[in-house]
Each structure stands twice: as C-alpha cells, then as structure tokens.
Amino acid sequence: MVIKSFTRFLKEAHNIQTTDDLKKKVTAVLGHDKFKDKTKTSFQVLVDGVNRMAVMKQIESIFSSIGAKYDPNKGSSSIGAVVIGKFSIGVAPLSKQGKKSAGLDNEDTLLLQLNNFLRDGPLHVEFITGNKSFRVEDVKHAEEVGRYTSGRRKSDVNLVTMGGLKVPISVKKDNAEMWESSDSYYSKKAKDVIDEQVRAGKVKLEGIAIKKVIPNIAVKASTKETADTVFGSDILKNKGAVLYKTFYSSDFSINVSGDTITVKVSEIYRTVAEVERGGHAVYFLIRNDASRKWSKIYPGIRVLAVGKSRISRNVLVL
C-alpha cells in the first residue's frame, strides 16, 4: 500500500461527504483498513496490538483541519470518539468483535499499557492520585476479568503477582455517574419506598399499564449496600481497589529506579468509609423508564445505583 503524504491528505479533506470518504483517509494516512459501521454517520476503526487512545488522537490530528475534536462522551465506546461535523469515528479492538465486550474499552487501555511494561519481567505497580496511592508488589501480568460478573464480582482487571495472588481492580471512567443497575438488588426496597412516599403524599404514582413516579426518588445507600454495590464480593475480600480514571498512554510511566510502573488516576477507593464520605457516595435513584415493562418494582420504573453528583435538585432525596 502506498501511504499518501500528510500534506496531500489535507488538501483532499474538504471533499469528505460520507463515512467511506473518512475511511479512505484513515487508511491512506494511518494504514488501518478494518472498520465497523455503527450508524450512517458513525463507525469504528478496528485495531489490535496498539494503544487505541493513541489511534484516537491520531485521527483527531489528521482531521483537525476540518474541525475534528475528540469527545470522551461520544459514541458507543467508553473511550469516546472523534467528532467531525455530523460524523463520529471510534476505535475498537479487532480481536473482540462478536464478543460481549461492552464497557471493557477503558480496561483495555489499562491492560495493554501494564502488560507492555511487564513483558520483560515482573514490576511493582503503583496507582497515584494526590496524596493517596495503591501499590501492588511483584506483578507479572494483568488479566481481563470484566466479563465474569456472577456472584456480584466487581473486578475488571486482576493484577497477578509472582506469589500467585490475584489483586482485583475495578475501573470507572472519570465521568461515570452510575455504579450499577440495581433493578434486582434493590427492587423490593424501591417498591416499599414508593408506596411509603405515596402514602405520605410526597410523591405521585400515575399511569395504568406503565407507571410513572413524580418526582424521582433517591435513597442514600447503607454501609452494607455501599459495600455490595461498589466492592461486590471480591474487591475488599482480596484487598483490591476501585479506580476512577479515563486512561491515556501518558498516564503510565516507569519510576527512576526502574522497578515500579506508576499510573496516574483520579480517585482510589479501598474502603467503604472512603466512598461514603467522597463525591461518589452511593444513592439508589428510583426513576421512570418506560422500556422497563416487566419491572419488579412497577412497570415503567427502574432503580440505578449512582454517585451523589447524579442526584439533581428535582429529585426527592430521602
């Protein structure tokens, strides 16, 4: 394949009218030629063996002359997409197409970066934010476990040590406001809360086939509920951590002595108390969702476990 020069590419950029035009430019400049269409105006570039955030930044750069901007909240991937007018371009792992990989993109960056550093032998791994840190000694590799959620397991990545320990890590993007869907875990309590508030005259329950609660209700989680929701059955038990961070390759480095991978993160939670007094304290948000026709609460009503920042002024907080 003959790769076009960057200058020549920029001269042709104004001719872009379809996603096919965008794909041709991506292939011409970056060499990537495998894609997955999402909508008529969006698609993903499929890659393996490279840092996907780095590819995302390259795409933003080559289309910058026509207004391309990286948006971490755009697209179907947790790492966002590059927006170019009405078009958007994401980057996804080629090897995981056809698998249930939703929500694993941010973990992919963590896994790829850690395992790249660990290719030549074990190192310590230390996650740092402000004056807090979380260190795991003698890590030989990181393994993906995000698909295994039975029994309320919360780990997305396990750090496997030379001694055979598997230290669980749960990863949340910086802008993540939801801990989990709690339709099963909290359904009975949610129904009781609604009924009690209706009797008290603080909320209304309208509708026949599909119900609607006015206003939405938020209940702060108890200590046990916080432990179940945030740490599940594995994080606390195996001395792991919950990390908040949308990962970029620049967040990873080796320390001066060469024995520790340092990873910058936005927040570290290792105890229930830290969560309860932090900005991500858990609330159960009982809200309307017409698609939940078979809800165990009421048809049309669901419950989400969310962080404190997700609760608006229009919600009745109990």
BELZI-V713868 format. One line per field, one symbol per residue. psi: psi as a letter, one per 20 degrees, with the letter a starting at -180 (. if undefined). A space follows every 10 residues. Layout:
psi->???
This chain:
psi->popqqhghgh hihijpirhh ggghhgghgi ipjpqopgah jqrqppqqjr ohhggghggg ghjhikjppp oijqaiqijb rppnciqqpr pqphijpirn jpjighhggg gggghghjhj rqrqpppppc jqroppqlph rpqpjiinjq kkpiphppop rhjjqooppp ppqhjpipgr pkhghjgghg ghgggghghi jhrqorrfgp qpporqqppp qrgghggggg ibihgghklb qppppopqhi iprprhijip oppprhqppi qhhgghjaik ppqooorpnh imhkqifqpj prpqorrhii oriipop.
